[in-house]
C-alpha cells in the first residue's frame, strides 16, 4: 500500500513540475515577445537563438535591462534560461 501511495505522490509531483515548467516557458516566451520587441524586431532575437550560450544571453539581458527593457530581476533567470535553451528557428520568436 505504501508503494502505491509513493508512486501516486511521485506521479503527482512530476505532473506539477511539468505544468510549472510549461508555465515558465510560456511566461519567458511572452516576456521576449513583449519586452524585447518594444525596441527590436523579433528577427534580431531569432538570429541569436541557438547561437548564444547562457552567459552571453545573461550579458545581453543585463545590458538590455540597463537600457530600459522591462524585465524584473526575479524574471531574469527564467528568461535567460529560456533564451539559452532555444534552438534556431524557435517559435514564437521566429515565426
N, C-alpha and C positions, 0 to 999 in steps of 0.2 A: 504494500500500500504506500509506503514511504517513497519508493522509487517512482511510482506513478505520480505522486504529488510533486516530486522534484522535477520529473520530466515535464509536467504541466507548467510548473513555475518557470523552467528554462525556456520552454516554448513561448510563454507569455513575455518573458524578458527579451527574447530575440525579436518577437513581433514589435514590441515597444521600441526597441533600439532601431530597428529598420524603419519604422514610421518616423522616429525622431531624425534619423539621418536623411530621410527623404525630405522632411520639412526644412532642415538646414540647407540642403542643396537647393531647394526651391527658393528659400529666402536669399541665399547667396546669388543665385542667378537673377533674381528680381533686383537685388542691390546693384549688380552690374548693369542691368538694363535701365535702371533709373538714375543711379549716381554717376556712373561712368559716361553715359550718353548725354549728360547735360552739357558737357564740353567737347566730347569726342564722338565721332561716328563709331558705331559698333564694329565696323570693319577694322578699326585701329586695334581694338581689344582682340578681335578674332585673329588678327595676323600674329599675335603673340601667344595664342593658346597652343600648347604642345611645344613651345619654344623656350619660354622662361621657366625656370625652376622656382621652388618655393621661396628661396632667398631673393631672387630677382623680383618676384611678384610682391614680396613684402616691402622691398625698397620702393617699388613703383607705387603701391598703395599708400605707403607712408608719405611719399613725395606729393601724391595727388591730394591727400588729406591736408597737408600743409598749404596746398594751393587752393583749398576750399571745397574739396569733394565732401559730400555729406555722408560720411561713413563713421559710425560711432566706434570708439575703441573696443567695446565689447563685441562688435560685429566684425572687426578687422580679421581676427584669426580664421573665422569660418570663411570669409571672403577670400583671403589669401589661399587657404587650403583648397577651396573650390576652384579658383583660377589655376592653381598649380596642378590639379588633378585632371584638368580638361585636356582632351586631345584636339588636334587641329580640326576645325570644322564643327566644333561642338555647338549644339543648339541650347538656348535660344539666341546666343550671341551671334552666331554665324549664319543666321537664316537669310 
